[in-house]
């Protein structure tokens, strides 16, 4: 399985071309007539801007020739003044039109560019949510977010630079070469093209060589960002162990590598800039010598000399930017390649083509000879078979690592079984849509992670379309309404990162409330009270009893005292069912369950009675 650390640019140009090709459909979207019209209009403005640009030096030449008396229009003062005035006015108009057409082009294309960025970002976001739990357990949040952030920014850069810089520059080079050839001779055109070709070739060669430093900067920047976020997310743990200096050392180590790569990148950039300036200067000097020779020979005017010089200086500006643009395009392709590689990560768990929605007929659960392992070399479940009948409660117990929580993950189809089948109301969960499957199941987990938003939002997450009255009703049933109303901002109180502003019991009640709001036919309680104190556990257990009335419930528990009234208790040991039955039957059997029970009773204080169990 690919994790974020394994996402690296391949260095293969075909991958970069493929990444660019993946972007093209977003620039010419199907069914979006307005956007396609905008693309066409933007191209027209682009061409108009370049035509106006190449006429600027011609009008400038006419003005210079007129003022120097080399127009052949006569010797009268009126004519000598009238002609340059027209040329100067045309020169000013051409400059204004060149800028105006360029700005109109950008304005028209802006919606196309932003829509493409939005569409690509949404595609990647949806794909990430479509990946299996395995990918997200192995991911590094900081690195993943940085890949997506840089990738979406790269799209805007690539659109701006490729369509509105590289393409116009190439058009201008061709037009200038054609004009120089037609006005003078082929040598002016050849020298101009040779200079431009040498400049572009040198820029591409050195930029490709420099790319390894930029990639190293990306990798070390991603590593430093990941370590920083990981450390800050675990702020309390760092404080508990007094490891601030250790965390600073880890971060500094990553930043030191970034510093080294950045220095190499800057030094190689200076080399590139020197080479570019040398090539342009040599080409400009040669053309000016040729023009000066033409003036001496009487075949060219002062205006022609100015024309040639102006054209090359005018070309120098986009060519100078071309070096930076090419670097940005190459870097953008690298960033885009990294982001599109996320789209290449296969969805380990996917709906079958044309899969129907799950048809709920009460919510009976069946595990049929299920075998599963997160790693093929280490099986977790081995031939597990059991059933939970309509409206009944079955508890799964066992020592840590026995495979209890894996049961709930397979039921939700976060993973597909390696052998056997998981069925709900007789339907294999692999044959129905994941959306309908998960809509039918509600869970109260051991560690309730809340969004950094309001209490209202976190309860409403069970059913975002619910009304305020329905959300308040769910909170009352979860016995958290009074607590919420006692908060300074009531339901609009923000719970903090991962809900850290709430206690464990308060977070569990929020989890119960949003499960009540979801109103599923199947309930899963995955170690829902194991991390709570005894008093809070009793209260939460009472809430869970209310919620589970009349529903099919699967209880995964470590504390056996919480499941003594379950309709059936299944005991897992090393991935196999070793015992099953009612509480008293299992105690009488004096097997694994009895051993676990007596071990837990021995460590409990005599004055600490067991909490009330969940009743089916």
Secondary structure, 3 states (H helix, E strand, C coil): CCCHHHCCCCCCHHHHHHHHHHHHHHHCCCCCHHHHHHHHHHHHHHHHHHHHHHHHHHHHHHHHHHHHCCCCCCCCHHHHHHHHHHHHHHHHHHHHHHHHHHHHHHHHHHHHHHHHHHHHHHHHHHHHHHCCHHHHHHCCHHHHHHHHHHHHHHHHHHHHHHHHHHHHHHHHHHHHHHHHHHHCCHHHHHHHHHHHHHHHHHHHHHHHHHHHHHHHHHHHHHHHHHHHHHHHHCHHHHHHCCCHHHHHHHHHHHHHHHHHHHHHHHHHHHHHHHHHHHHHHHHHHHHHHHHHHHHHHCCCCHHHHHHHHHHHHHHHHHHHHHHHHHHHHHHHHHHHHHHHHHHHCCCCCCCCCCCECCCCCCCCEEEEEEEECCECCECCEEEEEEEECCCCEEEEEECCCCCHHHHHHHHCCCCCCCEEEEEECCEEHHHECHHHHHHCEEEEECCCCCCCCEHHHHHHCCCCCCCHHHHHHHHHHCCCHHHHHCCCCHHHCECCHHHCCCCHHHHHHHHHHHHHHHCCCEEEEECCCCCCCHHHHHHHHHHHHHHHCCCEEEEEECCHHHCCCCCEEEEEECCEEEEEECHHHHHHHCCHHHHHHHHHHHHCCCCCCCCCCCCC
